[in-house]
Amino acid sequence: MNPIIDLRQAIVNRVQDNSKEQLAEVIEGSVDHDEKALPGLGVLFEMIWKQSSQTEQTHLVDTLYQHLNTDAGAGAANPSPS
């Protein structure tokens, strides 16, 4: 078995029955915290990306690009290790 597929499925299984509020808590609890949460956020982002329209994907990329290319975003783009 492919360990990446197993990790994706484990993450989905862990959150699939969560309410909207619980999903928000998972995301908010993972942002700017332990790097162990980053693969989970990646899987959640992948799900969002696959279900987004081209317009929504463009908006996400624009938002990320703006964040990475501003003075405020420069420090966040290279966070210090936890």
All heavy atoms as an XYZ file, in Angstrom:
630
protein
N       0.830     -1.201      0.000
C       0.000      0.000      0.000
C       0.865      1.253      0.000
O       1.927      1.268      0.586
C      -0.882      0.024      1.248
C      -2.073     -0.846      1.159
S      -3.163     -0.485      2.557
C      -4.368     -1.693      2.228
N       0.350      2.269     -0.616
C       1.051      3.540     -0.691
C       0.811      4.326      0.594
O      -0.331      4.640      0.925
C       0.530      4.305     -1.904
C       1.290      5.573     -2.179
O       1.913      6.133     -1.293
N       1.232      6.028     -3.400
N       1.890      4.682      1.332
C       1.700      5.398      2.603
C       1.053      6.767      2.443
O       0.370      7.237      3.343
C       3.115      5.519      3.171
C       4.044      5.114      2.100
C       3.271      4.389      1.051
N       1.214      7.433      1.297
C       0.591      8.735      1.088
C      -0.927      8.575      1.028
O      -1.665      9.332      1.632
C       1.136      9.420     -0.193
C       2.609      9.768      0.011
C       0.330     10.661     -0.528
C       3.303     10.281     -1.215
N      -1.396      7.571      0.324
C      -2.835      7.311      0.239
C      -3.367      6.983      1.631
O      -4.414      7.446      2.041
C      -3.140      6.177     -0.761
C      -2.678      6.540     -2.169
C      -4.622      5.835     -0.745
C      -3.282      7.799     -2.758
N      -2.634      6.183      2.387
C      -3.058      5.829      3.734
C      -3.168      7.064      4.617
O      -4.110      7.183      5.404
C      -2.096      4.827      4.365
C      -2.148      3.474      3.681
O      -3.106      3.208      2.940
O      -1.218      2.679      3.915
N      -2.210      7.976      4.507
C      -2.231      9.206      5.300
C      -3.433     10.064      4.912
O      -4.156     10.560      5.771
C      -0.938      9.992      5.118
C      -0.848     11.335      5.838
C      -0.979     11.138      7.345
C       0.448     12.025      5.493
N      -3.667     10.220      3.624
C      -4.822     10.993      3.165
C      -6.114     10.413      3.722
O      -6.954     11.128      4.249
C      -4.899     11.005      1.637
C      -3.985     11.973      0.975
C      -4.299     12.023     -0.518
N      -3.489     13.006     -1.167
C      -2.503     12.720     -2.009
N      -2.220     11.469     -2.318
N      -1.795     13.676     -2.567
N      -6.272      9.094      3.587
C      -7.500      8.459      4.040
C      -7.647      8.572      5.553
O      -8.748      8.798      6.054
C      -7.538      6.988      3.611
C      -8.905      6.372      3.811
C      -9.993      7.097      3.026
O      -9.872      7.346      1.838
N     -11.063      7.454      3.706
N      -6.560      8.445      6.287
C      -6.616      8.577      7.746
C      -7.069      9.972      8.148
O      -7.884     10.132      9.071
C      -5.253      8.260      8.357
N      -6.581     10.987      7.454
C      -6.969     12.365      7.755
C      -8.445     12.573      7.439
O      -9.186     13.149      8.236
C      -6.061     13.359      7.000
C      -4.649     13.299      7.587
C      -6.627     14.772      7.049
C      -3.586     13.929      6.733
N      -8.881     12.091      6.284
C     -10.293     12.227      5.905
C     -11.173     11.503      6.925
O     -12.180     12.057      7.388
C     -10.534     11.691      4.472
C     -12.020     11.593      4.173
C      -9.836     12.586      3.449
N     -10.793     10.295      7.278
C     -11.586      9.531      8.254
C     -11.690     10.254      9.588
O     -12.724     10.194     10.246
C     -10.984      8.148      8.472
C     -11.171      7.226      7.288
O     -11.990      7.473      6.406
N     -10.397      6.166      7.263
N     -10.637     10.946      9.964
C     -10.616     11.623     11.259
C     -11.567     12.814     11.318
O     -12.090     13.152     12.380
C      -9.196     12.069     11.582
C      -9.044     12.611     12.957
C      -7.625     12.769     13.335
N      -7.566     13.226     14.725
C      -6.485     13.602     15.325
N      -5.340     13.570     14.692
N      -6.512     14.014     16.563
N     -11.803     13.466     10.193
C     -12.614     14.687     10.205
C     -13.934     14.588      9.455
O     -14.746     15.513      9.517
C     -11.812     15.902      9.663
C     -10.590     16.179     10.500
C     -11.430     15.711      8.194
N     -14.190     13.495      8.769
C     -15.346     13.446      7.870
C     -16.688     13.602      8.571
O     -17.639     14.092      7.972
C     -15.324     12.193      7.010
C     -15.638     10.905      7.724
C     -15.539      9.725      6.782
O     -14.877      9.790      5.745
N     -16.189      8.636      7.126
N     -16.804     13.249      9.824
C     -18.073     13.386     10.530
C     -18.140     14.649     11.390
O     -19.090     14.826     12.153
C     -18.332     12.149     11.406
C     -18.565     10.901     10.557
O     -19.129     11.038      9.446
O     -18.168      9.803     10.982
N     -17.140     15.511     11.259
C     -17.120     16.749     12.039
C     -18.168     17.744     11.534
O     -18.475     17.784     10.345
C     -15.752     17.425     11.955
C     -14.697     16.718     12.783
O     -14.876     15.602     13.250
N     -13.572     17.370     12.946
N     -18.673     18.561     12.458
C     -19.556     19.666     12.082
C     -18.701     20.760     11.436
O     -17.467     20.716     11.492
C     -20.250     20.221     13.322
O     -19.297     20.840     14.175
N     -19.364     21.747     10.860
C     -18.636     22.886     10.284
C     -17.800     23.581     11.348
O     -16.663     23.988     11.101
C     -19.605     23.876      9.641
C     -20.244     23.354      8.384
C     -21.200     24.375      7.796
C     -21.930     23.818      6.597
N     -22.854     24.801      6.028
N     -18.368     23.722     12.539
C     -17.655     24.378     13.634
C     -16.413     23.571     14.023
O     -15.351     24.129     14.277
C     -18.571     24.560     14.846
C     -19.705     25.551     14.626
C     -20.884     24.995     13.819
O     -21.009     23.745     13.642
O     -21.696     25.802     13.343
N     -16.552     22.251     14.066
C     -15.415     21.403     14.410
C     -14.335     21.462     13.333
O     -13.143     21.468     13.648
C     -15.883     19.956     14.618
C     -16.690     19.756     15.882
C     -17.342     18.385     15.933
O     -17.872     17.895     14.929
N     -17.317     17.762     17.105
N     -14.756     21.512     12.063
C     -13.772     21.646     10.983
C     -13.010     22.960     11.115
O     -11.785     22.999     10.946
C     -14.455     21.558      9.621
C     -14.954     20.178      9.215
C     -15.772     20.276      7.928
C     -13.809     19.201      9.056
N     -13.723     24.034     11.427
C     -13.066     25.329     11.627
C     -12.074     25.245     12.783
O     -10.968     25.783     12.693
C     -14.106     26.417     11.882
N     -12.446     24.568     13.851
C     -11.546     24.411     15.000
C     -10.294     23.612     14.629
O      -9.192     23.935     15.075
C     -12.275     23.726     16.155
C     -13.298     24.609     16.833
C     -14.119     23.861     17.887
O     -13.763     22.715     18.245
O     -15.125     24.436     18.350
N     -10.458     22.580     13.806
C      -9.313     21.785     13.357
C      -8.343     22.674     12.585
O      -7.133     22.655     12.818
C      -9.767     20.590     12.485
C      -8.593     19.960     11.750
C     -10.482     19.555     13.329
N      -8.884     23.475     11.676
C      -8.035     24.358     10.864
C      -7.375     25.412     11.745
O      -6.154     25.596     11.701
C      -8.851     25.004      9.733
C      -9.306     23.930      8.743
C      -8.038     26.100      9.024
C     -10.365     24.367      7.769
N      -8.174     26.099     12.544
C      -7.631     27.155     13.400
C      -6.632     26.606     14.415
O      -5.650     27.265     14.748
C      -8.770     27.885     14.099
C      -9.597     28.716     13.131
C     -10.887     29.244     13.739
O     -11.101     29.099     14.952
O     -11.690     29.805     12.969
N      -6.869     25.393     14.887
C      -5.951     24.781     15.842
C      -4.660     24.308     15.210
O      -3.679     24.052     15.907
N      -4.648     24.187     13.886
C      -3.460     23.715     13.183
C      -2.602     24.852     12.637
O      -1.393     24.709     12.497
C      -3.873     22.811     12.016
O      -4.578     21.691     12.486
N      -3.230     25.976     12.320
C      -2.514     27.110     11.733
C      -1.592     27.727     12.780
O      -1.997     27.969     13.920
C      -3.513     28.154     11.187
C      -2.802     29.418     10.744
C      -4.325     27.559     10.048
N      -0.349     27.958     12.384
C       0.668     28.567     13.246
C       1.000     27.734     14.481
O       1.428     28.265     15.496
C       0.249     29.980     13.685
C       0.263     30.969     12.546
O       1.045     30.769     11.592
O      -0.501     31.940     12.599
N       0.787     26.428     14.392
C       1.133     25.553     15.506
C       2.105     24.483     15.032
O       2.773     24.657     14.015
C      -0.136     24.943     16.119
C      -0.936     25.937     16.895
N      -1.898     26.737     16.313
C      -0.892     26.303     18.194
C      -2.425     27.535     17.222
N      -1.835     27.293     18.372
N       2.156     23.416     15.720
C       3.085     22.327     15.446
C       3.051     21.914     13.969
O       1.982     21.748     13.391
C       2.713     21.132     16.334
C       3.766     20.051     16.348
O       4.737     20.128     15.570
O       3.617     19.114     17.149
N       4.219     21.736     13.386
C       4.317     21.375     11.970
C       3.740     19.995     11.673
O       3.502     19.669     10.516
C       5.769     21.457     11.506
C       6.268     22.889     11.441
C       7.680     23.001     10.897
O       8.284     21.971     10.540
O       8.187     24.128     10.830
N       3.485     19.204     12.688
C       2.887     17.882     12.468
C       1.508     18.012     11.835
O       1.019     17.081     11.211
C       2.777     17.124     13.791
C       4.104     16.734     14.376
C       3.910     16.059     15.717
C       5.231     15.949     16.442
N       5.060     15.473     17.819
N       0.857     19.163     12.013
C      -0.486     19.371     11.460
C      -0.459     19.733      9.975
O      -1.488     19.666      9.310
C      -1.203     20.470     12.243
N       0.697     20.103      9.439
C       0.756     20.566      8.054
C       0.290     19.533      7.028
O      -0.429     19.890      6.090
C       2.163     21.068      7.716
C       2.584     22.337      8.464
C       4.008     22.718      8.077
C       1.622     23.477      8.208
N       0.632     18.254      7.155
C       0.097     17.294      6.172
C      -1.432     17.245      6.188
O      -2.056     17.147      5.138
C       0.697     15.957      6.612
C       1.938     16.326      7.347
C       1.610     17.624      8.051
N      -2.030     17.349      7.361
C      -3.487     17.349      7.452
C      -4.092     18.545      6.758
O      -5.080     18.433      6.037
N      -3.479     19.711      6.962
C      -3.972     20.907      6.280
C      -3.797     20.773      4.775
O      -4.638     21.232      4.003
C      -3.238     22.150      6.788
C      -3.575     22.600      8.202
C      -2.679     23.764      8.613
C      -5.035     22.980      8.321
N      -2.718     20.125      4.362
C      -2.498     19.897      2.937
C      -3.586     19.027      2.322
O      -4.065     19.298      1.221
N      -3.983     17.987      3.031
C      -5.047     17.110      2.543
C      -6.361     17.882      2.465
O      -7.097     17.778      1.482
C      -5.188     15.858      3.441
C      -6.437     15.063      3.089
C      -3.942     14.987      3.315
N      -6.659     18.679      3.494
C      -7.888     19.470      3.481
C      -7.863     20.485      2.336
O      -8.860     20.683      1.644
C      -8.101     20.162      4.829
C      -8.292     19.218      6.023
C      -8.447     20.023      7.307
C      -9.461     18.281      5.820
N      -6.701     21.126      2.116
C      -6.584     22.080      1.011
C      -6.774     21.372     -0.328
O      -7.431     21.899     -1.240
C      -5.230     22.801      1.037
C      -5.080     23.792     -0.076
C      -5.677     25.035      0.014
C      -4.373     23.479     -1.221
C      -5.553     25.961     -1.029
C      -4.248     24.385     -2.261
C      -4.836     25.631     -2.163
N      -6.219     20.176     -0.460
C      -6.377     19.414     -1.698
C      -7.857     19.155     -1.982
O      -8.311     19.278     -3.126
C      -5.625     18.086     -1.581
C      -5.739     17.207     -2.819
C      -5.006     15.895     -2.650
O      -5.321     15.133     -1.706
O      -4.120     15.626     -3.487
N      -8.629     18.830     -0.942
C     -10.058     18.597     -1.112
C     -10.754     19.871     -1.576
O     -11.599     19.835     -2.479
C     -10.665     18.112      0.207
C     -10.180     16.729      0.616
S     -10.705     16.274      2.270
C     -12.451     16.027      1.998
N     -10.396     20.995     -0.975
C     -10.975     22.283     -1.374
C     -10.606     22.593     -2.823
O     -11.452     22.979     -3.633
C     -10.493     23.411     -0.434
C     -11.089     23.212      0.962
C     -10.829     24.784     -0.999
C     -10.456     24.080      2.036
N      -9.338     22.414     -3.160
C      -8.853     22.730     -4.500
C      -9.604     21.925     -5.563
O     -10.043     22.471     -6.578
C      -7.350     22.445     -4.585
C      -6.752     22.842     -5.889
C      -6.530     22.045     -6.976
C      -6.306     24.146     -6.266
N      -5.961     22.768     -7.990
C      -5.806     24.061     -7.575
C      -6.265     25.374     -5.601
C      -5.283     25.149     -8.256
C      -5.736     26.463     -6.284
C      -5.261     26.353     -7.592
N      -9.760     20.633     -5.331
C     -10.415     19.765     -6.316
C     -11.880     20.121     -6.522
O     -12.431     19.871     -7.589
C     -10.294     18.297     -5.892
C      -8.899     17.747     -6.068
C      -8.876     16.290     -5.642
C      -7.540     15.653     -5.924
N      -7.529     14.222     -5.553
N     -12.518     20.699     -5.513
C     -13.940     21.042     -5.613
C     -14.174     22.507     -5.990
O     -15.311     22.939     -6.094
C     -14.646     20.738     -4.287
C     -14.662     19.261     -3.946
C     -15.375     18.433     -5.002
O     -16.471     18.755     -5.416
N     -14.750     17.355     -5.449
N     -13.093     23.248     -6.196
C     -13.203     24.673     -6.512
C     -13.295     24.890     -8.016
O     -12.683     24.165     -8.799
C     -11.981     25.430     -5.976
O     -11.936     25.349     -4.573
N     -14.032     25.916     -8.368
C     -14.098     26.314     -9.778
C     -12.778     26.969    -10.177
O     -11.955     27.303     -9.321
C     -15.238     27.316     -9.974
O     -14.922     28.546     -9.331
N     -12.602     27.166    -11.469
C     -11.391     27.837    -11.945
C     -11.280     29.233    -11.332
O     -10.198     29.664    -10.955
C     -11.391     27.931    -13.480
C     -10.124     28.542    -14.039
C      -8.900     27.687    -13.752
O      -8.916     26.487    -13.955
N      -7.835     28.309    -13.262
N     -12.396     29.931    -11.202
C     -12.405     31.268    -10.601
C     -11.953     31.207     -9.145
O     -11.141     32.026     -8.703
C     -13.814     31.891    -10.699
O     -14.183     31.968    -12.067
C     -13.861     33.269    -10.069
N     -12.465     30.236     -8.403
C     -12.077     30.092     -6.995
C     -10.601     29.717     -6.871
O      -9.888     30.234     -6.000
C     -12.948     29.035     -6.308
C     -14.387     29.477     -6.143
C     -15.321     28.338     -5.763
O     -15.112     27.183     -6.193
O     -16.275     28.620     -5.013
N     -10.121     28.836     -7.750
C      -8.705     28.468     -7.731
C      -7.827     29.677     -8.027
O      -6.802     29.883     -7.376
C      -8.422     27.344     -8.733
C      -8.988     26.007     -8.314
C      -8.741     24.927     -9.339
O      -8.260     25.173    -10.452
N      -9.099     23.695     -8.994
N      -8.241     30.476     -8.985
C      -7.486     31.689     -9.310
C      -7.450     32.624     -8.115
O      -6.407     33.200     -7.804
C      -8.106     32.394    -10.533
O      -8.048     31.498    -11.647
C      -7.380     33.687    -10.872
N      -8.573     32.763     -7.422
C      -8.628     33.613     -6.230
C      -7.681     33.084     -5.144
O      -6.961     33.866     -4.503
C     -10.059     33.695     -5.702
C     -10.179     34.497     -4.451
N     -10.026     35.873     -4.422
C     -10.395     34.113     -3.164
C     -10.157     36.297     -3.181
N     -10.386     35.249     -2.399
N      -7.662     31.783     -4.939
C      -6.763     31.194     -3.938
C      -5.303     31.464     -4.292
O      -4.499     31.851     -3.429
C      -7.006     29.685     -3.823
C      -8.320     29.261     -3.183
C      -8.561     27.772     -3.405
C      -8.344     29.596     -1.705
N      -4.956     31.261     -5.556
C      -3.581     31.505     -5.998
C      -3.236     32.985     -5.878
O      -2.146     33.346     -5.416
C      -3.358     30.991     -7.437
C      -2.009     31.436     -7.982
C      -3.488     29.475     -7.477
N      -4.150     33.865     -6.263
C      -3.916     35.308     -6.134
C      -3.680     35.693     -4.682
O      -2.770     36.473     -4.378
C      -5.101     36.111     -6.684
C      -5.205     36.071     -8.193
O      -4.230     35.665     -8.862
O      -6.284     36.444     -8.712
N      -4.500     35.139     -3.781
C      -4.357     35.434     -2.354
C      -3.002     34.963     -1.852
O      -2.291     35.695     -1.149
C      -5.488     34.763     -1.550
O      -6.735     35.280     -2.008
C      -5.341     35.021     -0.062
N      -2.608     33.760     -2.212
C      -1.316     33.225     -1.797
C      -0.179     34.056     -2.377
O       0.767     34.426     -1.663
C      -1.190     31.770     -2.242
C       0.102     31.061     -1.881
C       0.328     31.058     -0.368
C       0.095     29.644     -2.424
N      -0.282     34.386     -3.653
C       0.759     35.195     -4.307
C       0.914     36.553     -3.620
O       2.025     36.986     -3.334
C       0.418     35.384     -5.789
C       1.446     36.201     -6.520
C       2.593     35.606     -7.021
C       1.279     37.573     -6.689
C       3.553     36.358     -7.682
C       2.230     38.327     -7.339
C       3.373     37.723     -7.836
O       4.327     38.466     -8.465
N      -0.198     37.208     -3.347
C      -0.152     38.510     -2.680
C       0.484     38.389     -1.302
O       1.275     39.234     -0.900
C      -1.550     39.115     -2.572
C      -2.102     39.564     -3.899
C      -3.568     39.982     -3.808
O      -4.152     40.026     -2.744
N      -4.157     40.267     -4.951
N       0.131     37.336     -0.587
C       0.683     37.136      0.750
C       2.196     36.908      0.689
O       2.943     37.437      1.505
C       0.005     35.952      1.441
C       0.493     35.724      2.823
N       0.129     36.527      3.885
C       1.341     34.796      3.321
C       0.727     36.095      4.977
N       1.468     35.042      4.656
N       2.630     36.134     -0.283
C       4.055     35.816     -0.402
C       4.878     36.984     -0.934
O       6.093     37.000     -0.748
C       4.240     34.612     -1.324
C       3.721     33.284     -0.788
C       3.768     32.232     -1.890
C       4.515     32.837      0.426
N       4.230     37.951     -1.567
C       4.964     39.027     -2.217
C       4.681     40.397     -1.616
O       4.783     41.408     -2.305
C       4.664     39.020     -3.713
C       5.277     37.816     -4.376
O       6.480     37.763     -4.566
N       4.462     36.824     -4.667
N       4.346     40.433     -0.344
C       4.198     41.692      0.368
C       5.166     41.700      1.525
O       5.652     40.656      1.957
C       2.768     41.875      0.918
O       2.510     40.856      1.881
C       1.736     41.848     -0.182
N       5.436     42.864      2.047
C       6.332     42.965      3.199
C       5.780     42.187      4.384
O       6.509     41.510      5.098
C       6.537     44.433      3.596
C       7.343     45.195      2.553
O       8.081     44.549      1.783
O       7.229     46.427      2.514
N       4.467     42.257      4.599
C       3.846     41.553      5.721
C       3.918     40.051      5.521
O       4.112     39.305      6.479
C       2.396     41.992      5.883
N       3.775     39.608      4.280
C       3.781     38.182      4.015
C       5.166     37.570      3.982
O       5.322     36.375      4.160
N       6.190     38.376      3.785
C       7.540     37.851      3.666
C       7.968     37.108      4.923
O       8.569     36.044      4.845
C       8.521     38.972      3.337
N       7.663     37.638      6.072
C       8.027     36.959      7.305
C       7.215     35.709      7.534
O       7.713     34.703      8.026
N       5.961     35.737      7.136
C       5.093     34.570      7.317
C       5.451     33.467      6.346
O       5.187     32.300      6.588
C       3.635     34.970      7.163
N       6.046     33.826      5.190
C       6.409     32.824      4.216
C       7.538     31.944      4.729
O       7.702     30.825      4.292
C       6.810     33.485      2.899
N       8.348     32.455      5.636
C       9.445     31.712      6.211
C       9.326     31.694      7.718
O      10.119     32.320      8.426
C      10.787     32.346      5.802
C      10.990     32.326      4.310
O      10.881     31.286      3.693
N      11.254     33.474      3.725
N       8.323     30.968      8.234
C       8.119     30.973      9.681
C       9.289     30.330     10.397
O       9.972     29.474      9.851
C       6.856     30.144      9.872
C       6.731     29.326      8.644
C       7.387     30.109      7.539
N       9.524     30.782     11.597
C      10.596     30.194     12.380
C      10.179     28.802     12.825
O       9.006     28.535     13.017
C      10.910     31.067     13.595
O       9.771     31.180     14.407
N      11.131     27.897     12.979
C      10.779     26.547     13.394
C      10.177     26.534     14.783
O      10.531     27.334     15.633
C      12.110     25.781     13.372
C      13.177     26.775     13.075
C      12.545     28.092     12.763
N       9.246     25.596     14.997
C       8.586     25.474     16.295
C       9.507     24.842     17.304
O      10.259     23.981     17.029
C       7.335     24.615     16.187
O       6.457     25.177     15.237
